[in-house]
Amino acid sequence: MTELDNIIAKAYQNEGRKEDVNKVYLTFLQTLLYVPVKKDGAPNTSDEPFIPLFTKIENNTYMLVFDSLDRLTHWAGDAMGEMNYVELSGHDIVFGINPEIYLCLNVGTEFYKEFSPDEVFHLKKIVAKIQNLKNN
């Protein structure tokens, strides 16, 4: 189990007590995450240095992130050779993500956590407050 697993487990165990949920959010923002991205050489019509892999289910868009490279490679299986990955902090991911995206942490694991667009928006507000504190 990772540190994030332990914190998420505690939040579930305490039925989403606010201080436990806040600890999940803060730990997530501080964690180095692995994001599957399109392989180098794949068509990139944007100015972005990489393009995260997204999936669309029932008109919702999902972006996957993992808190360990082992989890990413296990999830990808044989398809790992068809993609790359980038390492970013949760803070940087939240800062750059469209708030209409569902952010999926550790798909296929016991402590899978899905951040809804409302939660992503909430995380963006936390990131903005942290940035504001750093700048003052």
Secondary structure, DSSP 4 states (H G I P E B T S, - for coil): --HHHHHHHHHHHTTT-HHHHHHHHHHHHHSEEEEEEEPTTS---SSSS--B-EEEETTEEEEEEBSSHHHHHHHHGGGGGGEEEEEEEHHHHHHHS-TTSEEEESTTSTT-EEE-HHHHHHHHHHHHHHHHHHH-
